[in-house]
Amino acid sequence: MKSKSIGVLRTSTIVLWFAAMASIGCGPQQAAQVSQTPASSTADLMKQRGLSEADVNAALQTYTPTGKKDEYITFASGGHGGNLIVIGVPSMRILKYVGVFTPEPWQGYGYGDQSDTILEEGSRFGKKLTWGDMHHPALSETNGDYDGEFLFVNDKANPRVAVIDLHDFVTKQIVTSTLIQADHGATFVTPNTEYVVESTQYPAPLGGGYAPIEEFQDKYRGAAIFWKFDRENGKIDPAKSFAIELPPYMQDLADAGKLDSEGWVFINSFDTEMAYGGNLEGNPPLESGASQNDMDYMHIINLRAAEQVAKAGKTKKIAGMDVISLDTAIEEGLLHLLGEPKSPHGMDVTPDGKEIVVAGKLDTHATVYEFAKIKSLIEQKKYAGKDAFGVPILPFEDSIRGQVELGLGPLHTQYDDKGNAYTSLFIESAIAKWSIKDLKVLEKVKVHYNVGHIVAAEGDTVNPDGHYLISMNKWAIDRFSKVGPLLPQNFQLINIASEPMQLLYDMPLPLGEPHYAQMIKADKLKPIDVYKPAGYDPIKDEHSANAVKAKEERIVRDGKDVNVYMTAVRSHFTPDIIRVKKGDTVHLHITNVEQAHDATHGFTIGSYNVHSSLEPGKAVDITFVADREGTFPFYCTEFCSALHLEMAGYMLVEPG
Amino acid sequence: MKSKSIGVLRTSTIVLWFAAMASIGCGPQQAAQVSQTPASSTADLMKQRGLSEADVNAALQTYTPTGKKDEYITFASGGHGGNLIVIGVPSMRILKYVGVFTPEPWQGYGYGDQSDTILEEGSRFGKKLTWGDMHHPALSETNGDYDGEFLFVNDKANPRVAVIDLHDFVTKQIVTSTLIQADHGATFVTPNTEYVVESTQYPAPLGGGYAPIEEFQDKYRGAAIFWKFDRENGKIDPAKSFAIELPPYMQDLADAGKLDSEGWVFINSFDTEMAYGGNLEGNPPLESGASQNDMDYMHIINLRAAEQVAKAGKTKKIAGMDVISLDTAIEEGLLHLLGEPKSPHGMDVTPDGKEIVVAGKLDTHATVYEFAKIKSLIEQKKYAGKDAFGVPILPFEDSIRGQVELGLGPLHTQYDDKGNAYTSLFIESAIAKWSIKDLKVLEKVKVHYNVGHIVAAEGDTVNPDGHYLISMNKWAIDRFSKVGPLLPQNFQLINIASEPMQLLYDMPLPLGEPHYAQMIKADKLKPIDVYKPAGYDPIKDEHSANAVKAKEERIVRDGKDVNVYMTAVRSHFTPDIIRVKKGDTVHLHITNVEQAHDATHGFTIGSYNVHSSLEPGKAVDITFVADREGTFPFYCTEFCSALHLEMAGYMLVEPG
């Protein structure tokens, strides 16, 4: 059948286009068409879409035209989704979900040999975990400022800490200690990222053993783990890490001191009543058992002194961790308690490091503690008493500068560049702006609805930026189109530089329940575009021993092990036919030899649950047993070129 | 320690607030603060943020103030992320990722007994698959219009079809047949959703056996599966489904006829050369082997006739599927071929059902076929010849109305309400708007970059809406802040009602690589807010036999099986202590007894890899062996109330 009549192009001609595609497709000559005459006037559009003047103003503060970049990047935890959420501000567009505790196939995270080792590392009691409950991300800091190099984040359910490298946005390490059975006060870093703090939430026998719950006060304990970070290697060094045993209170959020208070760590707690529920056994449920006293305890830890005590070997090994016992901590003056408003949540050191703001969910106030007062009370050994475990308690009234009444359910506090604090009010569904100096509420803005944490631009540093604050709302109810009984959370962007504060944008969270976030200036991040030279293993962070160069592709059989050294390039894999026998162990070593930005390929073999993502220059290893005979297509899963569908081949598994 | 000096609230007082919280937090009285005076003027903002008049216009067409809803909902496939992406238009905010082929813990999808059975159903050759390569979503239709009830989508890698119920946005079924080893032309539905079409991409021996690739032409085959959908039960009925054997070409996208062409199905193909690669064995790679001929073949299937042939039992069973053999298909006149431009991708029947537009990636034209001509050629048996398998080939020139030259790499076509077609140009990175009647290009708009599919509002129905079109761009390159070597895709929203077309918005895809999407009027979707009455099993779609009512919570031991009948309500689980012995099998039956909108809880037991999401009224079952003795906290993973952190308990595993 001929086709003179139609303009069919010969492959030879096409090939040139493919070669030129990147430049054709991506040249600077491509200006967006929005530079042409708009469809209708501003007035028409306001009428059509029911926009107020304020809406127009908010739109112009957030709309980011094609090709323009965001000013800030926010890193939010994914909650029980188990992955990290990367968001551009002010556009409030989600730029990436980074796989951390949950396998994610688009990134090939947990679907190949290398990344699978990260998840294996994160096993507890020998059980591999396929999800996590991610709570509090912490950006690495230098002199108390975010440096844009690393990010740490915890898993509350299976107490773990992950290290994400911001040079390629890939999870490089997961550490865990069976010393504790749940965390929450994690992760928080010291001002130069010497340590990453992880503390327990729900007490348990240290090391993971069984003890009757009736022996809660006796046998159950909390702990604070200080993970030592080795910036050189970009990894936490468990051998140089240590922990301090804590009373069986439910320790909550923490913060590391900075500037004046550098070298100290502050941790909240609740359930100082040491209630443990038992509502089907005649006890009150934990929620009421834990709400009997008027106050709970702030834990004040002298980290610098603790480090010396640990180095001096005054520790015992529990579950492989060097632990400073509660008695030693008391003896050495490492731990003090201080009354704080009931059921505190946020523990937020002020940018100057001189004060600590605590907000208690069952108290309408924020309480402002002065570090200088705390320090001198400790030096004078001026105690209001001791707790049941002999830990000295500092006098509350002598340690605070004052309190400010904020409203219902104050939860978490952030700071701006003008001496103001912002505290979320969970029950009231509002953000209170208040003056730290004057302890006066200046203004409130309503949010929708039930705000948990809030995050301000560079808000946890010694130099907050002000301008933007995000209200991380737990409930969305009526804010978005309906998508069934499971609703997205709602991030609301607020301009805190304007007076009054201005609600700018509602952003649904389509996957996961963020708990905490940090917002960094975008220009502090310097991620790479391509792995250079080709053949790089992002997980081991080195050139792969199994990297394959073009023209060096081969299949090497060694008994029942078949090693396939494969390259990927638009638009074929080499080899594109793999012949094995049933029962062989297949070792795929695939290198994407491309060095063009965004020239990513994917690789899968049908029905074998094999998948991998191959960013430019990346090398992956995939091992599996060819346990089913048959004819199995493999192909590129990332639409890479006009002949992408032809980027395919066959694995032929002959009967053994 | 007393605290007269500070305003601590008693629990009793607080409790009232919690009870009232939903109303306090979510009442209509909460107007957004944007109604106050804006911070700076429009002119100031345009200068500050470098916005053009056109940018302002685009911002006002897309910005959606707090509480306002989107006009359209777009359902996009997640590619090798394996989940479905739900997007609001024009705001371009992602509202939800729905777990389909990949387990997702935030939804508890694949993390409890019920949803795990869905993934088990999707196993192939007895192997459980933990990801998928999702390509083409299809909304259920009534009389050729989206009805908003169900959505179907395929997995290309492990050929499967999933059914998602849009009443609760939950995946209810995954079907698979080992007849074929890869699909791509899936899913497409008939105008009343009687059938869901799934056809092969990469040929293989039917049924999944081994055959030497040298016998490709002899032993390898394609197939089209017609899955029968039972709307009553909301499930596909495999027993009433059937398939047609096809030649070993690489069948590609398909479309079902509508109106005049209802009852027919059209499927593209490439590699009619039957090349199979072998580039390490001296053959050319598939990409060139498959690009030798001038044209490929459209497959024309008479589905109504095929249905009768299948019902008449003129089939053979292969891998449990009733298959009409290629010979029978020829004998019964069910299958015809028709030349089409080289390497076609889009196969798009016009809204009136009278014509079919095909765009070939290696041809610069779109070709417009007239169904009436095709039908009469078939009736007259007027053939240009037969292929190597004896399938009659219709004469190309007599079947088309004409062609229109569009540009480089035309790929996929959508329609508006004014008789215009829109075709994506992959290599040129543009969208061409052209008149179907006049076969003339009217206009082009540049996109960024390398557009694959496009989706227009109600664009695959008999009544397209026009107005919005989304360009699903494969490469983003320089559009967004850098997030490492793996980049997001870029969805660009285009106003096609304006002249010229107007690029409105760039939206990054943070997870997954969408291939295809459909856009439906938001008011056609009627999802529920809450499972009523409490105790509903969303997967079995019935009230759960294990539902638990308040006050009926209990723990029942039967030998080594421990059944825990538990309720969840703000802010406790009952029971909150579970006592078992090492080695016991634990069966958790948890009901969220709340009926308040958005009152979702989560449940996890630390280190046991147990997690579940409990939307209001939902009942879940979780089974596991208590194989490790110890003291394991469990808690609510969804921030549900001010005492959420106290919504916790302990599983005590005594030494066996």
Chai-1 contact restraints between the chains, C-beta under 6 A:
chainA,res_idxA,chainB,res_idxB,connection_type,confidence,min_distance_angstrom,max_distance_angstrom,comment,restraint_id
A,M1,B,G339,contact,1.0,0.0,6.0,A-B,restraint_1
A,M1,B,A384,contact,1.0,0.0,6.0,A-B,restraint_2
A,S3,B,D294,contact,1.0,0.0,6.0,A-B,restraint_3
A,S3,B,M295,contact,1.0,0.0,6.0,A-B,restraint_4
A,I6,B,Q403,contact,1.0,0.0,6.0,A-B,restraint_5
A,G7,B,T364,contact,1.0,0.0,6.0,A-B,restraint_6
A,G7,B,H365,contact,1.0,0.0,6.0,A-B,restraint_7
A,V8,B,D294,contact,1.0,0.0,6.0,A-B,restraint_8
A,V8,B,K342,contact,1.0,0.0,6.0,A-B,restraint_9
A,V8,B,D363,contact,1.0,0.0,6.0,A-B,restraint_10
A,L9,B,L362,contact,1.0,0.0,6.0,A-B,restraint_11
A,T11,B,S291,contact,1.0,0.0,6.0,A-B,restraint_12
A,I14,B,L362,contact,1.0,0.0,6.0,A-B,restraint_13
A,W17,B,I427,contact,1.0,0.0,6.0,A-B,restraint_14
A,M21,B,I427,contact,1.0,0.0,6.0,A-B,restraint_15
A,G25,B,S429,contact,1.0,0.0,6.0,A-B,restraint_16
A,G25,B,Y449,contact,1.0,0.0,6.0,A-B,restraint_17
A,G25,B,N450,contact,1.0,0.0,6.0,A-B,restraint_18
A,C26,B,Y449,contact,1.0,0.0,6.0,A-B,restraint_19
A,C26,B,I477,contact,1.0,0.0,6.0,A-B,restraint_20
A,Q30,B,K446,contact,1.0,0.0,6.0,A-B,restraint_21
A,A32,B,L503,contact,1.0,0.0,6.0,A-B,restraint_22
A,Q33,B,V445,contact,1.0,0.0,6.0,A-B,restraint_23
A,Q33,B,L503,contact,1.0,0.0,6.0,A-B,restraint_24
A,V34,B,A54,contact,1.0,0.0,6.0,A-B,restraint_25
A,V34,B,A58,contact,1.0,0.0,6.0,A-B,restraint_26
A,V34,B,L503,contact,1.0,0.0,6.0,A-B,restraint_27
A,S35,B,A54,contact,1.0,0.0,6.0,A-B,restraint_28
A,Q36,B,P500,contact,1.0,0.0,6.0,A-B,restraint_29
A,P38,B,A54,contact,1.0,0.0,6.0,A-B,restraint_30
A,P38,B,N57,contact,1.0,0.0,6.0,A-B,restraint_31
A,A39,B,N495,contact,1.0,0.0,6.0,A-B,restraint_32
A,A39,B,S498,contact,1.0,0.0,6.0,A-B,restraint_33
A,A39,B,Q502,contact,1.0,0.0,6.0,A-B,restraint_34
A,L45,B,L60,contact,1.0,0.0,6.0,A-B,restraint_35
A,A54,B,V34,contact,1.0,0.0,6.0,A-B,restraint_36
A,A54,B,S35,contact,1.0,0.0,6.0,A-B,restraint_37
A,A54,B,P38,contact,1.0,0.0,6.0,A-B,restraint_38
A,D55,B,P65,contact,1.0,0.0,6.0,A-B,restraint_39
A,N57,B,P38,contact,1.0,0.0,6.0,A-B,restraint_40
A,A58,B,V34,contact,1.0,0.0,6.0,A-B,restraint_41
A,A59,B,A59,contact,1.0,0.0,6.0,A-B,restraint_42
A,A59,B,L60,contact,1.0,0.0,6.0,A-B,restraint_43
A,A59,B,Y63,contact,1.0,0.0,6.0,A-B,restraint_44
A,L60,B,L45,contact,1.0,0.0,6.0,A-B,restraint_45
A,L60,B,A59,contact,1.0,0.0,6.0,A-B,restraint_46
A,Y63,B,A59,contact,1.0,0.0,6.0,A-B,restraint_47
A,P65,B,D55,contact,1.0,0.0,6.0,A-B,restraint_48
A,T66,B,D506,contact,1.0,0.0,6.0,A-B,restraint_49
A,K69,B,S481,contact,1.0,0.0,6.0,A-B,restraint_50
A,D70,B,S481,contact,1.0,0.0,6.0,A-B,restraint_51
A,H80,B,P105,contact,1.0,0.0,6.0,A-B,restraint_52
A,H80,B,W106,contact,1.0,0.0,6.0,A-B,restraint_53
A,H80,B,G602,contact,1.0,0.0,6.0,A-B,restraint_54
A,H80,B,T637,contact,1.0,0.0,6.0,A-B,restraint_55
A,G81,B,W106,contact,1.0,0.0,6.0,A-B,restraint_56
A,G82,B,P105,contact,1.0,0.0,6.0,A-B,restraint_57
A,V86,B,V483,contact,1.0,0.0,6.0,A-B,restraint_58
A,G88,B,S481,contact,1.0,0.0,6.0,A-B,restraint_59
A,R93,B,P508,contact,1.0,0.0,6.0,A-B,restraint_60
A,I94,B,P510,contact,1.0,0.0,6.0,A-B,restraint_61
A,L95,B,F480,contact,1.0,0.0,6.0,A-B,restraint_62
A,L95,B,V483,contact,1.0,0.0,6.0,A-B,restraint_63
A,L95,B,P488,contact,1.0,0.0,6.0,A-B,restraint_64
A,L95,B,P508,contact,1.0,0.0,6.0,A-B,restraint_65
A,L95,B,P510,contact,1.0,0.0,6.0,A-B,restraint_66
A,K96,B,V483,contact,1.0,0.0,6.0,A-B,restraint_67
A,K96,B,P510,contact,1.0,0.0,6.0,A-B,restraint_68
A,Y97,B,P510,contact,1.0,0.0,6.0,A-B,restraint_69
A,Y97,B,L511,contact,1.0,0.0,6.0,A-B,restraint_70
A,T102,B,P105,contact,1.0,0.0,6.0,A-B,restraint_71
A,P105,B,H80,contact,1.0,0.0,6.0,A-B,restraint_72
A,P105,B,G82,contact,1.0,0.0,6.0,A-B,restraint_73
A,P105,B,T102,contact,1.0,0.0,6.0,A-B,restraint_74
A,P105,B,W131,contact,1.0,0.0,6.0,A-B,restraint_75
A,W106,B,H80,contact,1.0,0.0,6.0,A-B,restraint_76
A,W106,B,G81,contact,1.0,0.0,6.0,A-B,restraint_77
A,W106,B,L511,contact,1.0,0.0,6.0,A-B,restraint_78
A,W106,B,G512,contact,1.0,0.0,6.0,A-B,restraint_79
A,R124,B,S607,contact,1.0,0.0,6.0,A-B,restraint_80
A,F125,B,S607,contact,1.0,0.0,6.0,A-B,restraint_81
A,F125,B,R628,contact,1.0,0.0,6.0,A-B,restraint_82
A,L129,B,N609,contact,1.0,0.0,6.0,A-B,restraint_83
A,W131,B,P105,contact,1.0,0.0,6.0,A-B,restraint_84
A,W131,B,H611,contact,1.0,0.0,6.0,A-B,restraint_85
A,D133,B,T637,contact,1.0,0.0,6.0,A-B,restraint_86
A,A157,B,T604,contact,1.0,0.0,6.0,A-B,restraint_87
A,A157,B,G606,contact,1.0,0.0,6.0,A-B,restraint_88
A,N158,B,G606,contact,1.0,0.0,6.0,A-B,restraint_89
A,N158,B,S607,contact,1.0,0.0,6.0,A-B,restraint_90
A,D168,B,G484,contact,1.0,0.0,6.0,A-B,restraint_91
A,D168,B,P485,contact,1.0,0.0,6.0,A-B,restraint_92
A,F169,B,V483,contact,1.0,0.0,6.0,A-B,restraint_93
A,F169,B,G484,contact,1.0,0.0,6.0,A-B,restraint_94
A,Q181,B,G606,contact,1.0,0.0,6.0,A-B,restraint_95
A,Q181,B,P633,contact,1.0,0.0,6.0,A-B,restraint_96
A,A182,B,G606,contact,1.0,0.0,6.0,A-B,restraint_97
A,A182,B,P633,contact,1.0,0.0,6.0,A-B,restraint_98
A,Y202,B,P633,contact,1.0,0.0,6.0,A-B,restraint_99
A,A204,B,T631,contact,1.0,0.0,6.0,A-B,restraint_100
A,P205,B,T631,contact,1.0,0.0,6.0,A-B,restraint_101
A,G208,B,G630,contact,1.0,0.0,6.0,A-B,restraint_102
A,G209,B,G630,contact,1.0,0.0,6.0,A-B,restraint_103
A,Y210,B,E629,contact,1.0,0.0,6.0,A-B,restraint_104
A,Y210,B,G630,contact,1.0,0.0,6.0,A-B,restraint_105
A,Y210,B,T631,contact,1.0,0.0,6.0,A-B,restraint_106
A,Y210,B,E654,contact,1.0,0.0,6.0,A-B,restraint_107
A,I213,B,Y650,contact,1.0,0.0,6.0,A-B,restraint_108
A,G277,B,D576,contact,1.0,0.0,6.0,A-B,restraint_109
A,G277,B,I577,contact,1.0,0.0,6.0,A-B,restraint_110
A,G277,B,G649,contact,1.0,0.0,6.0,A-B,restraint_111
A,G278,B,I577,contact,1.0,0.0,6.0,A-B,restraint_112
A,N279,B,T574,contact,1.0,0.0,6.0,A-B,restraint_113
A,N279,B,D576,contact,1.0,0.0,6.0,A-B,restraint_114
A,L280,B,T574,contact,1.0,0.0,6.0,A-B,restraint_115
A,L280,B,P575,contact,1.0,0.0,6.0,A-B,restraint_116
A,P285,B,H572,contact,1.0,0.0,6.0,A-B,restraint_117
A,L286,B,E646,contact,1.0,0.0,6.0,A-B,restraint_118
A,L286,B,A648,contact,1.0,0.0,6.0,A-B,restraint_119
A,E287,B,S571,contact,1.0,0.0,6.0,A-B,restraint_120
A,E287,B,H572,contact,1.0,0.0,6.0,A-B,restraint_121
A,E287,B,L643,contact,1.0,0.0,6.0,A-B,restraint_122
A,E287,B,E646,contact,1.0,0.0,6.0,A-B,restraint_123
A,A290,B,E646,contact,1.0,0.0,6.0,A-B,restraint_124
A,S291,B,T11,contact,1.0,0.0,6.0,A-B,restraint_125
A,D294,B,S3,contact,1.0,0.0,6.0,A-B,restraint_126
A,D294,B,V8,contact,1.0,0.0,6.0,A-B,restraint_127
A,M295,B,S3,contact,1.0,0.0,6.0,A-B,restraint_128
A,G339,B,M1,contact,1.0,0.0,6.0,A-B,restraint_129
A,K342,B,V8,contact,1.0,0.0,6.0,A-B,restraint_130
A,K361,B,A642,contact,1.0,0.0,6.0,A-B,restraint_131
A,L362,B,L9,contact,1.0,0.0,6.0,A-B,restraint_132
A,L362,B,I14,contact,1.0,0.0,6.0,A-B,restraint_133
A,D363,B,V8,contact,1.0,0.0,6.0,A-B,restraint_134
A,T364,B,G7,contact,1.0,0.0,6.0,A-B,restraint_135
A,H365,B,G7,contact,1.0,0.0,6.0,A-B,restraint_136
A,A384,B,M1,contact,1.0,0.0,6.0,A-B,restraint_137
A,Q403,B,I6,contact,1.0,0.0,6.0,A-B,restraint_138
A,G409,B,A642,contact,1.0,0.0,6.0,A-B,restraint_139
A,F426,B,A642,contact,1.0,0.0,6.0,A-B,restraint_140
A,I427,B,W17,contact,1.0,0.0,6.0,A-B,restraint_141
A,I427,B,M21,contact,1.0,0.0,6.0,A-B,restraint_142
A,I427,B,A642,contact,1.0,0.0,6.0,A-B,restraint_143
A,S429,B,G25,contact,1.0,0.0,6.0,A-B,restraint_144
A,V445,B,Q33,contact,1.0,0.0,6.0,A-B,restraint_145
A,K446,B,Q30,contact,1.0,0.0,6.0,A-B,restraint_146
A,Y449,B,G25,contact,1.0,0.0,6.0,A-B,restraint_147
A,Y449,B,C26,contact,1.0,0.0,6.0,A-B,restraint_148
A,N450,B,G25,contact,1.0,0.0,6.0,A-B,restraint_149
A,G452,B,F639,contact,1.0,0.0,6.0,A-B,restraint_150
A,K474,B,F639,contact,1.0,0.0,6.0,A-B,restraint_151
A,W475,B,D598,contact,1.0,0.0,6.0,A-B,restraint_152
A,I477,B,C26,contact,1.0,0.0,6.0,A-B,restraint_153
A,I477,B,H597,contact,1.0,0.0,6.0,A-B,restraint_154
A,I477,B,D598,contact,1.0,0.0,6.0,A-B,restraint_155
A,F480,B,L95,contact,1.0,0.0,6.0,A-B,restraint_156
A,S481,B,K69,contact,1.0,0.0,6.0,A-B,restraint_157
A,S481,B,D70,contact,1.0,0.0,6.0,A-B,restraint_158
A,S481,B,G88,contact,1.0,0.0,6.0,A-B,restraint_159
A,S481,B,A522,contact,1.0,0.0,6.0,A-B,restraint_160
A,K482,B,P527,contact,1.0,0.0,6.0,A-B,restraint_161
A,V483,B,V86,contact,1.0,0.0,6.0,A-B,restraint_162
A,V483,B,L95,contact,1.0,0.0,6.0,A-B,restraint_163
A,V483,B,K96,contact,1.0,0.0,6.0,A-B,restraint_164
A,V483,B,F169,contact,1.0,0.0,6.0,A-B,restraint_165
A,G484,B,D168,contact,1.0,0.0,6.0,A-B,restraint_166
A,G484,B,F169,contact,1.0,0.0,6.0,A-B,restraint_167
A,G484,B,P527,contact,1.0,0.0,6.0,A-B,restraint_168
A,P485,B,D168,contact,1.0,0.0,6.0,A-B,restraint_169
A,P485,B,V530,contact,1.0,0.0,6.0,A-B,restraint_170
A,P485,B,E615,contact,1.0,0.0,6.0,A-B,restraint_171
A,L486,B,E615,contact,1.0,0.0,6.0,A-B,restraint_172
A,L487,B,D598,contact,1.0,0.0,6.0,A-B,restraint_173
A,P488,B,L95,contact,1.0,0.0,6.0,A-B,restraint_174
A,N495,B,A39,contact,1.0,0.0,6.0,A-B,restraint_175
A,S498,B,A39,contact,1.0,0.0,6.0,A-B,restraint_176
A,P500,B,Q36,contact,1.0,0.0,6.0,A-B,restraint_177
A,Q502,B,A39,contact,1.0,0.0,6.0,A-B,restraint_178
A,L503,B,A32,contact,1.0,0.0,6.0,A-B,restraint_179
A,L503,B,Q33,contact,1.0,0.0,6.0,A-B,restraint_180
A,L503,B,V34,contact,1.0,0.0,6.0,A-B,restraint_181
A,D506,B,T66,contact,1.0,0.0,6.0,A-B,restraint_182
A,P508,B,R93,contact,1.0,0.0,6.0,A-B,restraint_183
A,P508,B,L95,contact,1.0,0.0,6.0,A-B,restraint_184
A,P510,B,I94,contact,1.0,0.0,6.0,A-B,restraint_185
A,P510,B,L95,contact,1.0,0.0,6.0,A-B,restraint_186
A,P510,B,K96,contact,1.0,0.0,6.0,A-B,restraint_187
A,P510,B,Y97,contact,1.0,0.0,6.0,A-B,restraint_188
A,L511,B,Y97,contact,1.0,0.0,6.0,A-B,restraint_189
A,L511,B,W106,contact,1.0,0.0,6.0,A-B,restraint_190
A,G512,B,W106,contact,1.0,0.0,6.0,A-B,restraint_191
A,E513,B,E638,contact,1.0,0.0,6.0,A-B,restraint_192
A,A522,B,S481,contact,1.0,0.0,6.0,A-B,restraint_193
A,P527,B,K482,contact,1.0,0.0,6.0,A-B,restraint_194
A,P527,B,G484,contact,1.0,0.0,6.0,A-B,restraint_195
A,V530,B,P485,contact,1.0,0.0,6.0,A-B,restraint_196
A,S571,B,E287,contact,1.0,0.0,6.0,A-B,restraint_197
A,H572,B,P285,contact,1.0,0.0,6.0,A-B,restraint_198
A,H572,B,E287,contact,1.0,0.0,6.0,A-B,restraint_199
A,T574,B,N279,contact,1.0,0.0,6.0,A-B,restraint_200
A,T574,B,L280,contact,1.0,0.0,6.0,A-B,restraint_201
A,P575,B,L280,contact,1.0,0.0,6.0,A-B,restraint_202
A,D576,B,G277,contact,1.0,0.0,6.0,A-B,restraint_203
A,D576,B,N279,contact,1.0,0.0,6.0,A-B,restraint_204
A,I577,B,G277,contact,1.0,0.0,6.0,A-B,restraint_205
A,I577,B,G278,contact,1.0,0.0,6.0,A-B,restraint_206
A,H597,B,I477,contact,1.0,0.0,6.0,A-B,restraint_207
A,D598,B,W475,contact,1.0,0.0,6.0,A-B,restraint_208
A,D598,B,I477,contact,1.0,0.0,6.0,A-B,restraint_209
A,D598,B,L487,contact,1.0,0.0,6.0,A-B,restraint_210
A,G602,B,H80,contact,1.0,0.0,6.0,A-B,restraint_211
A,T604,B,A157,contact,1.0,0.0,6.0,A-B,restraint_212
A,G606,B,A157,contact,1.0,0.0,6.0,A-B,restraint_213
A,G606,B,N158,contact,1.0,0.0,6.0,A-B,restraint_214
A,G606,B,Q181,contact,1.0,0.0,6.0,A-B,restraint_215
A,G606,B,A182,contact,1.0,0.0,6.0,A-B,restraint_216
A,S607,B,R124,contact,1.0,0.0,6.0,A-B,restraint_217
A,S607,B,F125,contact,1.0,0.0,6.0,A-B,restraint_218
A,S607,B,N158,contact,1.0,0.0,6.0,A-B,restraint_219
A,N609,B,L129,contact,1.0,0.0,6.0,A-B,restraint_220
A,H611,B,W131,contact,1.0,0.0,6.0,A-B,restraint_221
A,E615,B,P485,contact,1.0,0.0,6.0,A-B,restraint_222
A,E615,B,L486,contact,1.0,0.0,6.0,A-B,restraint_223
A,R628,B,F125,contact,1.0,0.0,6.0,A-B,restraint_224
A,E629,B,Y210,contact,1.0,0.0,6.0,A-B,restraint_225
A,G630,B,G208,contact,1.0,0.0,6.0,A-B,restraint_226
A,G630,B,G209,contact,1.0,0.0,6.0,A-B,restraint_227
A,G630,B,Y210,contact,1.0,0.0,6.0,A-B,restraint_228
A,T631,B,A204,contact,1.0,0.0,6.0,A-B,restraint_229
A,T631,B,P205,contact,1.0,0.0,6.0,A-B,restraint_230
A,T631,B,Y210,contact,1.0,0.0,6.0,A-B,restraint_231
A,P633,B,Q181,contact,1.0,0.0,6.0,A-B,restraint_232
A,P633,B,A182,contact,1.0,0.0,6.0,A-B,restraint_233
A,P633,B,Y202,contact,1.0,0.0,6.0,A-B,restraint_234
A,T637,B,H80,contact,1.0,0.0,6.0,A-B,restraint_235
A,T637,B,D133,contact,1.0,0.0,6.0,A-B,restraint_236
A,E638,B,E513,contact,1.0,0.0,6.0,A-B,restraint_237
A,F639,B,G452,contact,1.0,0.0,6.0,A-B,restraint_238
A,F639,B,K474,contact,1.0,0.0,6.0,A-B,restraint_239
A,A642,B,K361,contact,1.0,0.0,6.0,A-B,restraint_240
A,A642,B,G409,contact,1.0,0.0,6.0,A-B,restraint_241
A,A642,B,F426,contact,1.0,0.0,6.0,A-B,restraint_242
A,A642,B,I427,contact,1.0,0.0,6.0,A-B,restraint_243
A,L643,B,E287,contact,1.0,0.0,6.0,A-B,restraint_244
A,E646,B,L286,contact,1.0,0.0,6.0,A-B,restraint_245
A,E646,B,E287,contact,1.0,0.0,6.0,A-B,restraint_246
A,E646,B,A290,contact,1.0,0.0,6.0,A-B,restraint_247
A,A648,B,L286,contact,1.0,0.0,6.0,A-B,restraint_248
A,G649,B,G277,contact,1.0,0.0,6.0,A-B,restraint_249
A,Y650,B,I213,contact,1.0,0.0,6.0,A-B,restraint_250
A,E654,B,Y210,contact,1.0,0.0,6.0,A-B,restraint_251
